[in-house]
Amino acid sequence: MKPTPTTPIILSDNIKVNGVETPVTFTAVDGKLRWPENCLSIDKHVLGISIEGFTIKIRAVKENKSEDEFGCCCCRRYSTGGTMRKSYSFEMVDENSLRIWSNKLEEFIDSLGRPKRLFVFVNPYGGKKSASKIFVDSVKPLLDDANIDYTVQETKYQFHAKEVATSLDIMRYDGVVCVSGDGILVEVVNGLLEREDWESAIKMPLGVVPAGTGNGMAKSLLDAVGLSCTASNATLAIIRGHKQSLDVATLSQGQSRFFSVLMLAWGLIADIDIESEKYRWMGSARIDFYAMQRIFRLRRYNGCIKFVAAPGYETFGEPAEPEGETISEVKSNFVQHKGYRGPALHMKEFNRKIEGPFVSVWLHNVPWGGQDALAAPDAKFSDGYLDLVLIKECPKLTLLSLMTELNKGGHVKSPHVLYFKVKAFVLEPGARVDDPSKEGIIDVDGEVLASGKGTYKSNYKTLMTYDKIYIKVDQGLATVFSPSTIS
């Protein structure tokens, strides 16, 4: 393939590629390596290079296609799930050619802004306890091919990743990677925002490799560009170094605060997510199994929500009287904290409300709540809003049908579902309608934030109490590695 006039040749030479002499060109602008019947995009395909004598070893990935299509030009070939790792040997004629070609290739790779040093968390306890194997089989080989230095830390207990992130020497790394479900990512975000240097720490790019039960963040990032949610696709996105801003929601109650990047649930979804843990031995099937139980023995909860609607959604709910709390009263709760205190809350802006009872209240920051749950199909990563999915009343059979629509987002089209965007939110949870002596669970990013009387494991200590919680969004506060920049 000859380069076009708009892509001038930087280098052109006859080179032995895996033992066969052939003309090879490297062009500017598009960063392409070309030889007969082959073309490698440095950005998309090439992971890294190394020098062995007069040979440049180019380690790359290409789409998983037939042997006939690519010929026999690779010296090693095996699947990483959707792509194939491939290696090409460019044997140069002399030391001068070696120096010129290797310098130009390395310069172009460096110009892409890829990470060189990563801190990697591996959660060996999440999901099916397969994260360690996923790291060894799918993540490590690609990082090695890309010449990335990495430090691996296996998490040993809940909030271990948060503790490490709080004191991590961020100047040593170009990113933090979480080989886990969504929980470790959330811990890292909270750890970074509790630091004295939180303003610089939260700019650290974060990567997520799916290895847990939910994997909502990884699914959201990869699905946005049509990629399957695999460890190899997620790792390649990290290696390529493309970044995406991510909204962060601050949840506050008294002196307590929590930073959320995925979702908050109260009612049906929270009950299914948390209470189904008693069936963890069933794997991901526990969600469907317990959802059936909860729908046919449906609970409804008293309570109230107040919110600041996003532009275009101001007609949702009813007018609410402004509360008497001032910004200083809300913010003074955080004086003792050295980290980020959260955005200011102007209580007079909360001018809309919806009274219960409720079947389910579900706030989402990204589209997917898990690999099989397209909870908020219109959610964006950095629009400064949370997507609210609300169910007040719904017949049980209809509700069961809605749950089957979750995998493609069809539930939000139901007349029984209110779906709109909010900038800030107040949750005032109440007791169950059928049994006022029992209350509910508030689930944030897959963990229990607060649990009321008579709930599953209600004797466990939680960060917040089952009472009023304030939520506000910081647009694009965090940064994540992504397959490309997406809205």
N, C-alpha and C positions, 0 to 999 in steps of 0.2 A: 504494500500500500504506500503510495507516494504522498508526502505531506503537501497540503494545499499552500498557495502563496501566503495565506494569512497565518500559517503556523510555521515560521521559519525553522530550518534545521539548526540545532545547536551542534549535534554530533552526527557523523555518518561514517561507517567503517564496515569492513568485512571482518566478522568475528565468528569464532567457533562457538555455536550455541549448543551445548550438550554434545559436543564432538563433531557437529556438522557445520561447516563454514557457510555463512550466509550474510547478505547485506543487512545491517541493523542501523536504524536512525533513532535519535532522541530529539524531539521537537519542543520548542518553547511554547508558551501560552497554554497549550493543552496538557503538557507534561506526559507525553505518550512515548513509549518504547514500541517500535514497530520492526518486524521482520516478516518475511513471507508467511501469510496465513495466520499471523499472530499479532496481537496488539495488547499491550499492558498499559493501563492508566496508573500512573504513580499514586495518585490520590486514592483511587478505588481499589486497585488490585495489589500493589506492592506494599508489603509489610516492612521489610528491611533488607539491608545488604550486608555482606561480609566479604573480606578479602582472604583468599587462600592462594599463596604464591602469585601467579599471574592471572588468577581466575577470580572474577567477581561472582559471588553466589547471590542470586536474587530470590528472596523468599516472598511468595505471593499467594493470593487466593483468587480463585475464579469460580463462577457459578458451576454447580454440579451438572455437567453435561456428559455426553457420550465420549468414549475414547476416540472414536473415529473423527469427531469434530475437532478435537485438539491435537490429534496425532499422538506421537510418542515422544513429545518434547520435554516431558518432566521426568525427573529421576526419582521422585517419590510422590505418591498420590494416595490420599485417603480422606474419607469424608469427615467434616466437622458439623454437618447438619445444614444442607442448603448450599454450602460452598465446599470447595476442595482446596486443601493446602497443596501448593505446588512449588517446586524449586527449579530454577534455571541456572546453568553454569555458563558464564560468558568468559571464554578464554581469550585473553588479549595477546597481541603479537609482541609487545615489548613493555618495558616499565613505564615509558612515557604515556602510551595509550592507557595503561592501567590507571595511572595517576589522573589523567584528564577525565576519563569516563567515571571513575569512582568519585572524584570531587564533584562533578556536575550532578550525578545522581544523589549524592549526600546533600548537596546544597538545596536541591529541589525538595527532598524529603523534609529537611529542616525548615524550609519556607512554609510548610503546611501547618506549622504550629502544633505538632503532635506532642503528647506527653512523653517525657523521657524517664520520669520517676513516679511511681504510683505506690500508695499505701493501700493494701487490700485486706478487707475484712472478710472472713469466711465463717459463716454461722453453721456449725456442724449439727445443730439440734433442730433447725427449722424444717418445716414441710416433711418430706420423707427421709430426712437426715442424709441427703445425698449431696450437699453442697461441697464437701471435701472432694468427693469423686468428680463432681462437675468441674471444680477448679483444676484438678490434675489432668483430666481428660480433655477439656474443652477450652479452658481459659489459659492455663500455663503455656501450652505449646504456642499459642498465638502471640502471647506477650514475649516469649523467648524469640520467636521469629522476627518480632518488631524491634528487637534490641532494647526493650524496656526494662529498666531496673525496677524491682518491686520488693516491698516488705510485706510479708503475710502475717496477719494476726487472726488466729481463731478466737472467736468469742466464747467465753467460758460461762457466762451467766447473763441474765437480763440486765440491760443498761451498761454492760461492759464496753460496748462500742461507744456509748455516750461518754463514759469516763475517759477513754483513750482520746476521743476527739477533743475533749475539753483541754487536754494538755499536749496534743500532738504538735510537733515542730513543723508547722505548715510550710516554712521556707525550704524544707528538704524535698517537697513533693509537688508534682504538677497536677495531682488529682487524688481523690479517695474513691475506691471501688468497693462496692458491697456485693459479695456473692452470697445471696440470701433471698428471702422474700422482701416485703416492704419494710419490715420492722427495723432492720439494721440501718437502712437509709434514714428513717425517722429519728433514730437514736443519734446518728451522726449530725443531722441538722440541728437537733436540740443541743448537742454538745458544742457545736461551733458557735451557736448563738448565746451560749452561757459564758463565753470567754470574754476577757477584758478587751481583746482585739477583735471582737465579733465582726466589725465592719469589714476588715480585710479577710478574716477567716471564712465568712459565709460566701466569699467570692471563689473559694476553692471549688473547681469543677468536681461534681459527684457522678459516679458511674454505678449502674445497677445491672447485675447479671442475674437472671431469674433462676432461683434455686430454693424457692419456698413454696408455701401453699397458695398464696394469692397472686403475687407478681404483677400487681396492678400498674405500677409505674413503668416497669420494663415493657409490659404489653402495650401501654399507652404510647410510649415513645416509638416502639418498633412498628406498631400497627398504623401509626400516623403516616408512614411512608411505604406501607404495604409489605412490610417484612414480617415473617413469622417470629413468634416469641421464643427464640432459642438462645442458649448461652453463647454460641459462636457469633450470632448476629449482634448480640449485645456487646460482646468483647470487641468485635471489629469496629463498632461505633465508638467505643472508648479509644481504641488505637488510632483511629483516623482523626480524632481530636475535635470534631465538630461540637459546638456547644449551643445550649438552649437555655434561656432564662426560665425560671420557675417561680410561680407565686408561692408565698408562704402565709398560712393563716395563723394568727396568734389567738390562742384560747386563754382567757384570764378569768380568775375567780379569787377574790381576796388577794393574798400574797402569792398565789400559785399561778403559774403560766405554763403553757405547753405549745410547741410549734408543730403545726400539722402541714403535711404536703400532699396527703391523699384524700381523706374523707372523714366525716363525722356521721355517725348513725345513732338514732334513738328509736325504739319501737321494734317493729318486726325484723328489720335487717340486722340491728344490733343483737337482738335475742338469738337469731339464727347463727350469726358469726361467732358469738362468745359461748353460748350454751352448747353448741354442737361440738365443742372441744371435748366433751365427755365421750364422743365417738371418734376421737382422733385416729384410732386404730383403723378406721375405714378409709383413711386417706381423704382425697377431695370429695369422695362420694358422701361424706358426712354432711356436707352442706345441703345437698338435695334431699337426703334422708330426713334431716331435722326440719327442713323447710316445710315438708309435707305435714309433719306433726304440728308445727306452729300455725300453719294456715288453718287446719281443721280444728284446732283449739285456739282460735284467734284471740289475741289480747288487744285491747284499746286503752290508750293512756290519756288521762286529762293533762292539761298544760296549755302553754301559750308560746308562740314565737313572735318576735318583733324583728324588723329588718329594715335595711336601707336598700331599696330596689335599684338594680342597674338601670341605666337609661333604656326606655322602651318597655319596662316591666312595672311601671309605677302603678298600674291599675290592679295588680294582684293584692289580695288581702283587703283589709278595711283600714280606715284612718286610725292612727294611734295617738293618744295624748303624749306629748313630750315628757320624758322623765326628768326629775329634778336633779339628777346627778350631774356634776360638772366634770370637765376634762381632768382638772387637777385632782379631784377626789378619786377618780379611777386610776390615774397614773401614780398617785402617791403610794399605792400598794406595792410598787416595784422599787422604791428608793433603795432598799437594802441589797438589791441584786447588782452584781458587777457587769452582767451581760446585757443583751438587748432587752429593753422593757416593753417592746411592742408598740404598734402605732397608736396615736392618740384616738380616744373615743369621744366623739361629739354626740352625747346622748340625745340632743334635740333633733338629730338627723333621723333617728329611728321613728319614722312617721307612718309605718304600715305594720299591721299585725294580723295574725290568724289564730283564733281560739280553737282549742281541742274540743272533743277528743280526737286523737290521732291513731292511725294504724302504724304509720311509719314516717319518720323525718330523716332525710338522707342528704347531706351536703357533700358535694364532690368538687375536687380541685382539678382532676384529670379525668379523661373519658372512662377508663376501665377501672373497676373496683377489684378485678381479678382477671385471670386469663379467660374466664367464661362469662364475665359480667360487664357488659357495656352499659354501665350505670347511667352515665351522663354524656350522651353522644355529641352534644354541642359544647362540651367543656374545652377550654383552651389552656395552654400551659402558663401563659403570662398575660392574660387579659385583665387581671386585677379583680376578678369576680369568682365567686363560688356558685356552682350550679345546684339548685335546690330541687330535689325530687320528693314530693309530698303526697301522701295518701291519707285522707281522712276517713272516708267510708268506701267499702268495696265488698261486694258479695264474695264468698269464699271461693266458689268455682271460677269466678272472674279473676280473682287474685291469683289463683293457681295458674291460670292461663297467662297472666302477666309475668309471673316468674319464669315461665318457659320462653318468654320473649326477651329476657335479659341478655341472652348471648348475642343479640343483634340490635339491642336498643329500642325495640318496638314498644316497650312498656310505656314510654313517655308520651305516646300518641293516644293513650287511653283517656276517655273522659273522666275516669276515676283518679287520674294522676295530674297534679299541678307541677309544672316544670318551668322554672324561671331562674334568673341570675340575681344574686345579691352581692353587695359590696361589704356589708357588715350585718351581723346577726346576733340575736339574743335568744337563747333557749331557756325557757322556764319549765322544767319537767315536772310532771305531777304523778299521782298514783294511778294504778290500774282501775279502769271503770268497773270491772267485775269484782274486784277485791281491793278496796281502798287501803287495806293493811299492807299491801305489797306495792312496790314501786318498780322502776325499770333500770336498764343499763345504758350508759352513754359510752359508745365505742368510738375511739378515735384511731385511725390508721391501724386497725386490727387489734388494738389493746384496750382494756377497760380503763377509761378515764375516771368514771364515777359509777357507783352502783348503789341503788336504793335498798330499802328494807325488803327482805324476803327474796332477794335475787340470787342467782347462781354465784356461789362463792362470795356472798355479800360480806362475809367476815374478813375478807382480805383487805389490806390497806390499799387505798387508791390515792392518786395525786390530788383529786378534787372531790368534793362532796356532791351528792345528788341535789343540786340546787342551781340557781341562775348562773349561766355561763355566757360570757361575752366573746364574740368572735369577730375579728377584722382581718382583712387581707392586705398584705404588702405585695404590690405588683413587682414581679421579677426579682425578688430579693435573693433567691438562690440561683445556682447555675448547675445544669446537668449536662453530661455528655449525651449526645443524641445522634442518630444516623444523619441528620441534616438539620438546619435551622427551620423550625416549624412554629406555627402560631398557636 
